[in-house]
Amino acid sequence: MGRKRDPKRDEAFDLYKASSGKIRLTDIASQLSVSEGTVRGWKAKDKWGSLIAGEAKHTERSDEDETDQKNEPAKKDEDTTSYPDDLFLKAVQIVAEAKQASVSLLREE
């Protein structure tokens, strides 16, 4: 059984949404008394940018979602070699904000 969702996670998104994505993650972190890395992780995992743009629904991950992902066939190599420019730019932005780069920071879940 997973951990209970931190209520500050939704508060952080509400702050981000209220500012139309213009608020700094460090400001959100300080207002909620959590680390900047925690806020950065929430932003990446919940895809805040897409949510604000209306491209995705704000939902929690469930065991059912994880099962669906495991049953999907593996993507071909060609899918991993070509990325849309906006995805690359988003990755650059995340790395610049974090001042570090790692696969887990950029990986979509």
MMTF fields as JSON, N, C-alpha, C and O atoms, coordinates in Angstrom:
{
  "mmtfVersion": "1.0.0",
  "mmtfProducer": "UNKNOWN",
  "numBonds": 435,
  "numAtoms": 436,
  "numGroups": 109,
  "numChains": 1,
  "numModels": 1,
  "chainsPerModel": [1],
  "groupsPerChain": [109],
  "chainIdList": ["A"],
  "bondAtomList": [4, 2, 8, 6, 12, 10, 16, 14, 20, 18, 24, 22, 28, 26, 32, 30, 36, 34, 40, 38, 44, 42, 48, 46, 52, 50, 56, 54, 60, 58, 64, 62, 68, 66, 72, 70, 76, 74, 80, 78, 84, 82, 88, 86, 92, 90, 96, 94, 100, 98, 104, 102, 108, 106, 112, 110, 116, 114, 120, 118, 124, 122, 128, 126, 132, 130, 136, 134, 140, 138, 144, 142, 148, 146, 152, 150, 156, 154, 160, 158, 164, 162, 168, 166, 172, 170, 176, 174, 180, 178, 184, 182, 188, 186, 192, 190, 196, 194, 200, 198, 204, 202, 208, 206, 212, 210, 216, 214, 220, 218, 224, 222, 228, 226, 232, 230, 236, 234, 240, 238, 244, 242, 248, 246, 252, 250, 256, 254, 260, 258, 264, 262, 268, 266, 272, 270, 276, 274, 280, 278, 284, 282, 288, 286, 292, 290, 296, 294, 300, 298, 304, 302, 308, 306, 312, 310, 316, 314, 320, 318, 324, 322, 328, 326, 332, 330, 336, 334, 340, 338, 344, 342, 348, 346, 352, 350, 356, 354, 360, 358, 364, 362, 368, 366, 372, 370, 376, 374, 380, 378, 384, 382, 388, 386, 392, 390, 396, 394, 400, 398, 404, 402, 408, 406, 412, 410, 416, 414, 420, 418, 424, 422, 428, 426, 432, 430],
  "bondOrderList": [1, 1, 1, 1, 1, 1, 1, 1, 1, 1, 1, 1, 1, 1, 1, 1, 1, 1, 1, 1, 1, 1, 1, 1, 1, 1, 1, 1, 1, 1, 1, 1, 1, 1, 1, 1, 1, 1, 1, 1, 1, 1, 1, 1, 1, 1, 1, 1, 1, 1, 1, 1, 1, 1, 1, 1, 1, 1, 1, 1, 1, 1, 1, 1, 1, 1, 1, 1, 1, 1, 1, 1, 1, 1, 1, 1, 1, 1, 1, 1, 1, 1, 1, 1, 1, 1, 1, 1, 1, 1, 1, 1, 1, 1, 1, 1, 1, 1, 1, 1, 1, 1, 1, 1, 1, 1, 1, 1],
  "groupList": [{"groupName": "MET", "atomNameList": ["N", "CA", "C", "O"], "elementList": ["N", "C", "C", "O"], "formalChargeList": [0, 0, 0, 0], "bondAtomList": [1, 0, 2, 1, 3, 2], "bondOrderList": [1, 1, 2], "singleLetterCode": "M", "chemCompType": "L-PEPTIDE LINKING"}, {"groupName": "GLY", "atomNameList": ["N", "CA", "C", "O"], "elementList": ["N", "C", "C", "O"], "formalChargeList": [0, 0, 0, 0], "bondAtomList": [1, 0, 2, 1, 3, 2], "bondOrderList": [1, 1, 2], "singleLetterCode": "G", "chemCompType": "PEPTIDE LINKING"}, {"groupName": "ARG", "atomNameList": ["N", "CA", "C", "O"], "elementList": ["N", "C", "C", "O"], "formalChargeList": [0, 0, 0, 0], "bondAtomList": [1, 0, 2, 1, 3, 2], "bondOrderList": [1, 1, 2], "singleLetterCode": "R", "chemCompType": "L-PEPTIDE LINKING"}, {"groupName": "LYS", "atomNameList": ["N", "CA", "C", "O"], "elementList": ["N", "C", "C", "O"], "formalChargeList": [0, 0, 0, 0], "bondAtomList": [1, 0, 2, 1, 3, 2], "bondOrderList": [1, 1, 2], "singleLetterCode": "K", "chemCompType": "L-PEPTIDE LINKING"}, {"groupName": "ASP", "atomNameList": ["N", "CA", "C", "O"], "elementList": ["N", "C", "C", "O"], "formalChargeList": [0, 0, 0, 0], "bondAtomList": [1, 0, 2, 1, 3, 2], "bondOrderList": [1, 1, 2], "singleLetterCode": "D", "chemCompType": "L-PEPTIDE LINKING"}, {"groupName": "PRO", "atomNameList": ["N", "CA", "C", "O"], "elementList": ["N", "C", "C", "O"], "formalChargeList": [0, 0, 0, 0], "bondAtomList": [1, 0, 2, 1, 3, 2], "bondOrderList": [1, 1, 2], "singleLetterCode": "P", "chemCompType": "L-PEPTIDE LINKING"}, {"groupName": "GLU", "atomNameList": ["N", "CA", "C", "O"], "elementList": ["N", "C", "C", "O"], "formalChargeList": [0, 0, 0, 0], "bondAtomList": [1, 0, 2, 1, 3, 2], "bondOrderList": [1, 1, 2], "singleLetterCode": "E", "chemCompType": "L-PEPTIDE LINKING"}, {"groupName": "ALA", "atomNameList": ["N", "CA", "C", "O"], "elementList": ["N", "C", "C", "O"], "formalChargeList": [0, 0, 0, 0], "bondAtomList": [1, 0, 2, 1, 3, 2], "bondOrderList": [1, 1, 2], "singleLetterCode": "A", "chemCompType": "L-PEPTIDE LINKING"}, {"groupName": "PHE", "atomNameList": ["N", "CA", "C", "O"], "elementList": ["N", "C", "C", "O"], "formalChargeList": [0, 0, 0, 0], "bondAtomList": [1, 0, 2, 1, 3, 2], "bondOrderList": [1, 1, 2], "singleLetterCode": "F", "chemCompType": "L-PEPTIDE LINKING"}, {"groupName": "LEU", "atomNameList": ["N", "CA", "C", "O"], "elementList": ["N", "C", "C", "O"], "formalChargeList": [0, 0, 0, 0], "bondAtomList": [1, 0, 2, 1, 3, 2], "bondOrderList": [1, 1, 2], "singleLetterCode": "L", "chemCompType": "L-PEPTIDE LINKING"}, {"groupName": "TYR", "atomNameList": ["N", "CA", "C", "O"], "elementList": ["N", "C", "C", "O"], "formalChargeList": [0, 0, 0, 0], "bondAtomList": [1, 0, 2, 1, 3, 2], "bondOrderList": [1, 1, 2], "singleLetterCode": "Y", "chemCompType": "L-PEPTIDE LINKING"}, {"groupName": "SER", "atomNameList": ["N", "CA", "C", "O"], "elementList": ["N", "C", "C", "O"], "formalChargeList": [0, 0, 0, 0], "bondAtomList": [1, 0, 2, 1, 3, 2], "bondOrderList": [1, 1, 2], "singleLetterCode": "S", "chemCompType": "L-PEPTIDE LINKING"}, {"groupName": "ILE", "atomNameList": ["N", "CA", "C", "O"], "elementList": ["N", "C", "C", "O"], "formalChargeList": [0, 0, 0, 0], "bondAtomList": [1, 0, 2, 1, 3, 2], "bondOrderList": [1, 1, 2], "singleLetterCode": "I", "chemCompType": "L-PEPTIDE LINKING"}, {"groupName": "THR", "atomNameList": ["N", "CA", "C", "O"], "elementList": ["N", "C", "C", "O"], "formalChargeList": [0, 0, 0, 0], "bondAtomList": [1, 0, 2, 1, 3, 2], "bondOrderList": [1, 1, 2], "singleLetterCode": "T", "chemCompType": "L-PEPTIDE LINKING"}, {"groupName": "GLN", "atomNameList": ["N", "CA", "C", "O"], "elementList": ["N", "C", "C", "O"], "formalChargeList": [0, 0, 0, 0], "bondAtomList": [1, 0, 2, 1, 3, 2], "bondOrderList": [1, 1, 2], "singleLetterCode": "Q", "chemCompType": "L-PEPTIDE LINKING"}, {"groupName": "VAL", "atomNameList": ["N", "CA", "C", "O"], "elementList": ["N", "C", "C", "O"], "formalChargeList": [0, 0, 0, 0], "bondAtomList": [1, 0, 2, 1, 3, 2], "bondOrderList": [1, 1, 2], "singleLetterCode": "V", "chemCompType": "L-PEPTIDE LINKING"}, {"groupName": "TRP", "atomNameList": ["N", "CA", "C", "O"], "elementList": ["N", "C", "C", "O"], "formalChargeList": [0, 0, 0, 0], "bondAtomList": [1, 0, 2, 1, 3, 2], "bondOrderList": [1, 1, 2], "singleLetterCode": "W", "chemCompType": "L-PEPTIDE LINKING"}, {"groupName": "HIS", "atomNameList": ["N", "CA", "C", "O"], "elementList": ["N", "C", "C", "O"], "formalChargeList": [0, 0, 0, 0], "bondAtomList": [1, 0, 2, 1, 3, 2], "bondOrderList": [1, 1, 2], "singleLetterCode": "H", "chemCompType": "L-PEPTIDE LINKING"}, {"groupName": "ASN", "atomNameList": ["N", "CA", "C", "O"], "elementList": ["N", "C", "C", "O"], "formalChargeList": [0, 0, 0, 0], "bondAtomList": [1, 0, 2, 1, 3, 2], "bondOrderList": [1, 1, 2], "singleLetterCode": "N", "chemCompType": "L-PEPTIDE LINKING"}],
  "groupTypeList": [0, 1, 2, 3, 2, 4, 5, 3, 2, 4, 6, 7, 8, 4, 9, 10, 3, 7, 11, 11, 1, 3, 12, 2, 9, 13, 4, 12, 7, 11, 14, 9, 11, 15, 11, 6, 1, 13, 15, 2, 1, 16, 3, 7, 3, 4, 3, 16, 1, 11, 9, 12, 7, 1, 6, 7, 3, 17, 13, 6, 2, 11, 4, 6, 4, 6, 13, 4, 14, 3, 18, 6, 5, 7, 3, 3, 4, 6, 4, 13, 13, 11, 10, 5, 4, 4, 9, 8, 9, 3, 7, 15, 14, 12, 15, 7, 6, 7, 3, 14, 7, 11, 15, 11, 9, 9, 2, 6, 6],
  "groupIdList": [1, 2, 3, 4, 5, 6, 7, 8, 9, 10, 11, 12, 13, 14, 15, 16, 17, 18, 19, 20, 21, 22, 23, 24, 25, 26, 27, 28, 29, 30, 31, 32, 33, 34, 35, 36, 37, 38, 39, 40, 41, 42, 43, 44, 45, 46, 47, 48, 49, 50, 51, 52, 53, 54, 55, 56, 57, 58, 59, 60, 61, 62, 63, 64, 65, 66, 67, 68, 69, 70, 71, 72, 73, 74, 75, 76, 77, 78, 79, 80, 81, 82, 83, 84, 85, 86, 87, 88, 89, 90, 91, 92, 93, 94, 95, 96, 97, 98, 99, 100, 101, 102, 103, 104, 105, 106, 107, 108, 109],
  "secStructList": [7, 7, 7, 7, 7, 7, 2, 2, 2, 2, 2, 2, 2, 2, 2, 2, 2, 2, 6, 6, 6, 7, 1, 7, 2, 2, 2, 2, 2, 2, 2, 2, 6, 7, 7, 2, 2, 2, 2, 2, 2, 2, 2, 2, 2, 2, 6, 2, 2, 2, 2, 2, 2, 6, 1, 1, 7, 7, 7, 7, 7, 7, 2, 2, 2, 2, 2, 2, 2, 2, 2, 1, 7, 7, 7, 7, 2, 2, 2, 2, 2, 7, 7, 7, 2, 2, 2, 2, 2, 2, 2, 2, 2, 2, 2, 2, 2, 2, 6, 1, 7, 7, 2, 2, 2, 2, 7, 7, 7],
  "xCoordList": [0.846, 0.0, 0.887, 1.843, 0.581, 1.385, 1.106, 0.167, 1.964, 1.772, 0.577, 0.172, 0.028, -1.081, -0.549, 0.551, -1.32, -0.925, -0.808, -1.7, 0.292, 0.538, -0.427, -0.446, -1.227, -2.176, -1.472, -2.066, -0.221, 0.531, 0.792, 1.039, 0.736, 0.947, -0.124, 0.176, -1.372, -2.468, -2.402, -2.715, -1.994, -1.832, -0.761, -0.912, 0.321, 1.402, 0.898, 1.213, 0.116, -0.436, -1.371, -1.356, -2.186, -3.107, -2.344, -2.761, -1.235, -0.408, 0.158, 0.152, 0.645, 1.223, 0.158, 0.402, -1.01, -2.111, -2.595, -2.872, -2.694, -3.169, -2.241, -2.678, -0.964, -0.008, 0.174, 1.031, -0.614, -0.491, 0.903, 1.418, 1.501, 2.812, 3.979, 5.11, 3.73, 4.793, 5.513, 6.563, 4.976, 5.595, 6.814, 6.807, 7.847, 9.045, 8.784, 8.09, 9.337, 9.143, 9.715, 9.205, 10.767, 11.336, 10.351, 10.303, 9.57, 8.557, 7.448, 6.989, 7.028, 6.019, 6.561, 5.87, 7.799, 8.422, 8.494, 8.199, 8.882, 9.008, 7.633, 7.502, 6.624, 5.279, 4.692, 3.922, 5.057, 4.487, 5.433, 5.098, 6.603, 7.613, 8.008, 8.078, 8.264, 8.782, 10.016, 10.277, 10.768, 11.968, 11.608, 10.56, 12.506, 12.284, 12.258, 11.498, 13.089, 13.123, 11.788, 11.373, 11.124, 9.808, 8.808, 8.051, 8.807, 7.891, 8.226, 7.325, 9.497, 9.929, 9.445, 8.994, 9.54, 9.061, 7.562, 7.087, 6.812, 5.361, 5.023, 4.147, 5.726, 5.456, 5.689, 4.89, 6.78, 7.099, 6.132, 5.637, 5.863, 5.005, 3.556, 2.896, 3.064, 1.673, 1.492, 0.366, 2.592, 2.556, 1.774, 0.821, 2.2, 1.496, 1.367, 0.318, 2.405, 2.355, 1.231, 0.51, 1.084, 0.016, -1.346, -2.318, -1.414, -2.694, -3.163, -4.346, -2.238, -2.604, -3.026, -3.945, -2.35, -2.676, -3.942, -4.428, -4.464, -5.676, -5.441, -6.383, -4.208, -3.88, -4.055, -4.087, -4.168, -4.295, -5.241, -5.508, -5.742, -6.611, -5.763, -4.804, -6.108, -5.387, -5.884, -6.909, -5.132, -5.543, -4.38, -3.217, -4.707, -3.687, -3.401, -4.253, -2.174, -1.846, -2.561, -2.728, -2.98, -3.615, -2.917, -2.147, -3.185, -2.619, -3.068, -2.322, -4.291, -4.815, -3.983, -3.68, -3.607, -2.778, -1.441, -0.957, -0.832, 0.46, 0.349, 1.253, -0.742, -0.938, -1.071, -0.506, -1.812, -1.969, -0.63, -0.38, 0.234, 1.529, 2.399, 3.155, 2.314, 3.125, 2.688, 3.51, 1.417, 0.9, 1.093, 0.836, 1.542, 1.765, 3.023, 3.988, 3.027, 4.246, 5.348, 5.08, 6.578, 7.721, 7.753, 7.437, 8.132, 8.233, 9.47, 10.483, 9.378, 10.51, 11.579, 11.296, 12.799, 13.916, 13.668, 14.113, 12.957, 12.723, 11.921, 12.056, 11.086, 10.313, 11.202, 10.848, 12.34, 13.205, 14.248, 14.953, 14.369, 15.409, 14.912, 15.719, 13.62, 13.078, 12.067, 11.089, 12.297, 11.419, 10.901, 11.604, 9.686, 9.184, 10.026, 10.519, 10.184, 10.995, 10.507, 11.316, 9.201, 8.679, 9.043, 9.248, 9.122, 9.529, 10.99, 11.345, 11.83, 13.242, 13.407, 14.171, 12.692, 12.789, 12.302, 12.86, 11.265, 10.767, 11.831, 12.033, 12.505, 13.572, 14.708, 15.249, 15.064, 16.113, 15.696, 16.512, 14.436, 13.929, 13.991, 14.395, 13.598, 13.626, 15.046, 15.302, 15.977, 17.385, 17.938, 18.688, 17.574, 18.065, 17.522, 18.259, 16.252, 15.665, 16.29, 16.524, 16.555, 17.092, 18.597, 19.152, 19.251, 20.707, 21.396, 22.492, 20.736, 21.297, 20.491, 19.366, 21.077, 20.378, 20.388, 21.406, 19.252, 19.166, 17.985, 17.03, 18.06, 16.979, 15.696, 14.615, 15.816, 14.614, 13.921, 12.706, 14.676, 14.087, 13.235, 12.211, 13.647, 12.967, 11.958, 11.096, 12.049, 11.219, 9.751, 9.426, 8.87, 7.434, 6.961, 7.401, 6.076, 5.512, 4.033, 3.357],
  "yCoordList": [-1.181, 0.0, 1.238, 1.319, 2.182, 3.399, 4.387, 4.246, 5.396, 6.455, 7.313, 7.404, 7.937, 8.868, 10.115, 10.584, 10.634, 11.814, 13.023, 13.288, 13.744, 14.925, 16.036, 16.412, 16.568, 17.634, 18.891, 19.695, 19.058, 20.222, 20.133, 21.146, 18.925, 18.738, 19.47, 20.14, 19.343, 20.04, 21.55, 22.344, 21.934, 23.361, 23.971, 25.089, 23.218, 23.699, 23.918, 24.929, 22.969, 23.124, 24.326, 25.073, 24.512, 25.653, 26.976, 27.899, 27.073, 28.292, 28.491, 29.602, 27.406, 27.464, 27.876, 28.718, 27.277, 27.567, 29.01, 29.68, 29.486, 30.854, 31.889, 32.978, 31.543, 32.479, 32.235, 32.855, 31.349, 30.951, 30.419, 30.606, 29.764, 29.155, 30.109, 29.74, 31.324, 32.338, 32.374, 33.006, 31.72, 31.709, 30.781, 29.74, 31.164, 30.335, 29.167, 29.315, 28.021, 26.842, 27.049, 26.491, 27.846, 28.125, 28.908, 28.723, 29.775, 30.531, 29.611, 29.751, 28.671, 27.705, 26.875, 26.661, 26.413, 25.587, 26.322, 25.745, 27.589, 28.336, 28.619, 28.615, 28.86, 29.106, 27.868, 27.979, 26.69, 25.45, 24.709, 23.64, 25.277, 24.665, 23.258, 22.331, 23.121, 21.87, 22.209, 23.38, 21.194, 21.469, 21.8, 21.403, 22.537, 22.884, 21.617, 21.527, 20.643, 19.382, 18.652, 18.029, 18.728, 18.11, 18.766, 18.081, 20.077, 20.808, 20.504, 20.314, 20.457, 20.158, 18.773, 18.577, 17.809, 16.462, 16.414, 15.755, 17.124, 17.189, 17.779, 17.279, 18.848, 19.521, 18.573, 18.519, 17.836, 16.917, 15.735, 15.382, 15.129, 13.939, 14.253, 13.463, 15.391, 15.757, 16.56, 16.882, 16.88, 17.598, 18.9, 19.125, 19.749, 21.005, 21.856, 22.458, 21.919, 22.736, 22.297, 23.127, 20.992, 20.452, 20.702, 20.969, 20.615, 20.843, 22.277, 22.528, 23.207, 24.615, 24.87, 25.647, 24.215, 24.396, 23.623, 23.75, 22.826, 22.076, 20.818, 20.272, 20.338, 19.168, 17.851, 16.787, 17.904, 16.675, 16.907, 18.051, 15.851, 15.948, 15.775, 15.004, 16.484, 16.431, 15.214, 15.275, 14.094, 12.872, 12.251, 12.51, 11.424, 10.675, 9.404, 8.899, 8.881, 7.582, 6.53, 6.681, 5.474, 4.375, 3.081, 3.042, 2.025, 0.725, 0.273, -0.402, 0.644, 0.276, 0.906, 0.243, 2.181, 2.861, 2.16, 1.982, 1.755, 1.086, -0.241, -0.609, -0.97, -2.248, -2.043, -2.81, -1.017, -0.726, -0.446, -0.905, 0.3, 0.634, -0.603, -0.706, -1.545, -2.752, -3.644, -4.378, -3.606, -4.458, -3.881, -4.565, -2.633, -2.022, -2.599, -2.883, -2.78, -3.269, -2.224, -1.024, -2.69, -1.776, -0.907, -1.368, 0.342, 1.254, 0.934, 0.487, 1.165, 0.92, 1.982, 3.072, 1.659, 2.587, 3.899, 4.949, 3.857, 5.092, 6.1, 7.306, 5.621, 6.517, 7.283, 8.383, 6.72, 7.357, 8.267, 8.964, 8.283, 9.1, 10.443, 11.327, 10.614, 11.858, 12.427, 11.762, 13.649, 14.279, 15.599, 16.283, 15.957, 17.281, 18.367, 18.187, 19.465, 20.559, 21.045, 21.381, 21.086, 21.593, 20.657, 21.12, 19.35, 18.407, 18.622, 18.594, 18.837, 19.101, 20.399, 20.455, 21.427, 22.711, 22.606, 23.243, 21.805, 21.599, 20.892, 21.236, 19.909, 19.2, 20.154, 20.098, 21.019, 22.005, 22.924, 23.254, 23.339, 24.214, 23.522, 24.132, 22.264, 21.512, 21.383, 21.579, 21.055, 20.91, 22.253, 22.311, 23.324, 24.652, 25.059, 25.623, 24.783, 25.117, 24.297, 24.795, 23.024, 22.127, 22.313, 21.911, 22.915, 23.065, 21.721, 21.615, 20.688, 19.344, 18.564, 18.935, 17.485, 16.671, 15.217, 14.701, 14.575, 13.143, 12.586, 13.301, 11.321, 10.679, 10.679, 10.932, 10.397, 10.34, 11.695, 11.757, 12.766, 14.102, 14.356, 15.034, 13.82, 14.087, 13.024, 13.278, 11.854, 10.738, 10.996, 11.451, 10.703, 10.815, 9.562, 8.46, 9.721, 8.55, 8.523, 7.621],
  "zCoordList": [0.0, 0.0, 0.0, 0.772, -0.845, -0.96, 0.151, 0.935, 0.186, 1.186, 0.826, -0.333, 1.847, 1.645, 0.932, 1.225, 0.015, -0.748, 0.183, 0.99, 0.059, 0.883, 0.462, -0.71, 1.388, 1.031, 0.531, -0.187, 0.906, 0.426, -1.075, -1.73, -1.613, -3.049, -3.843, -4.831, -3.409, -4.079, -3.833, -4.719, -2.63, -2.328, -3.236, -3.73, -3.447, -4.302, -5.727, -6.355, -6.229, -7.575, -7.644, -8.622, -6.606, -6.583, -6.646, -7.346, -5.924, -5.973, -7.376, -7.906, -7.968, -9.312, -10.329, -11.193, -10.212, -11.134, -10.988, -11.983, -9.744, -9.501, -10.133, -10.505, -10.25, -10.843, -12.338, -12.968, -12.901, -14.312, -14.619, -15.721, -13.651, -13.848, -13.734, -14.05, -13.29, -13.239, -11.881, -11.763, -10.878, -9.557, -9.564, -10.221, -8.835, -8.741, -7.797, -6.791, -8.124, -7.293, -5.898, -4.927, -5.796, -4.473, -3.619, -2.403, -4.238, -3.497, -2.979, -1.845, -3.826, -3.4, -2.239, -1.243, -2.375, -1.339, -0.013, 1.034, -0.048, 1.205, 1.833, 3.057, 1.014, 1.546, 2.218, 3.172, 1.719, 2.247, 3.189, 3.7, 3.413, 4.288, 3.843, 4.65, 2.538, 1.982, 1.146, 0.867, 0.75, -0.036, -1.484, -1.992, -2.128, -3.535, -4.386, -5.35, -4.027, -4.762, -4.703, -5.68, -3.573, -3.424, -4.364, -5.052, -4.392, -5.283, -6.737, -7.554, -7.06, -8.428, -8.841, -9.969, -7.918, -8.211, -8.442, -9.367, -7.585, -7.77, -9.131, -9.838, -9.491, -10.762, -11.936, -12.871, -11.876, -12.969, -13.016, -14.087, -11.871, -11.832, -12.184, -12.859, -11.735, -11.991, -13.279, -13.659, -13.943, -15.234, -15.148, -15.894, -14.221, -13.984, -15.235, -15.461, -16.048, -17.263, -18.18, -18.735, -18.338, -19.179, -18.565, -19.273, -17.244, -16.573, -16.756, -16.983, -16.658, -16.831, -18.27, -18.528, -19.201, -20.61, -21.008, -22.131, -20.079, -20.362, -21.157, -21.732, -21.21, -22.012, -21.249, -21.867, -19.925, -19.144, -17.987, -17.619, -17.422, -16.256, -15.011, -15.015, -13.945, -12.68, -11.899, -11.22, -12.009, -11.344, -10.611, -10.923, -9.627, -8.905, -9.674, -10.406, -9.498, -10.058, -9.236, -8.026, -9.891, -9.169, -9.549, -10.509, -8.798, -9.119, -10.499, -11.209, -10.882, -12.187, -13.298, -14.29, -13.148, -14.139, -14.287, -15.405, -13.171, -13.217, -13.939, -14.689, -13.731, -14.394, -15.89, -16.671, -16.305, -17.721, -18.379, -19.494, -17.703, -18.271, -18.418, -19.384, -17.484, -17.549, -18.69, -19.239, -19.064, -20.119, -21.512, -22.502, -21.604, -22.909, -23.531, -22.822, -24.86, -25.5, -25.414, -25.344, -25.421, -25.346, -26.597, -27.694, -26.425, -27.561, -28.371, -27.833, -29.662, -30.545, -30.337, -29.84, -30.718, -30.57, -31.284, -30.821, -32.415, -33.153, -32.339, -32.545, -31.412, -30.563, -29.588, -29.162, -29.235, -28.236, -28.852, -28.123, -30.179, -30.801, -31.301, -31.586, -31.414, -31.943, -30.961, -30.619, -30.508, -29.537, -30.087, -30.831, -29.73, -30.121, -29.459, -28.345, -30.13, -29.593, -28.239, -27.375, -28.042, -26.774, -25.612, -24.49, -25.871, -24.828, -24.45, -23.272, -25.452, -25.192, -24.4, -23.436, -24.812, -24.113, -22.674, -21.781, -22.445, -21.09, -20.246, -19.081, -20.831, -20.119, -19.764, -18.66, -20.691, -20.43, -19.29, -18.429, -19.277, -18.214, -16.855, -15.865, -16.804, -15.54, -15.031, -13.842, -15.923, -15.533, -15.067, -14.092, -15.753, -15.362, -13.993, -13.184, -13.722, -12.426, -11.302, -10.201, -11.609, -10.592, -10.406, -9.383, -11.38, -11.391, -11.273, -10.724, -11.798, -11.868, -12.901, -13.236, -13.399, -14.383, -13.936, -13.474, -14.079, -13.811, -14.584, -14.886, -14.895, -15.63, -14.81, -15.342, -13.514, -12.683, -12.571, -12.385, -12.68, -12.636, -13.866, -13.782, -15.004, -16.277, -16.677, -17.518, -16.097, -16.507, -16.176, -15.079, -17.129, -16.891, -16.204, -16.533, -15.26, -14.567, -14.774, -14.277]
}
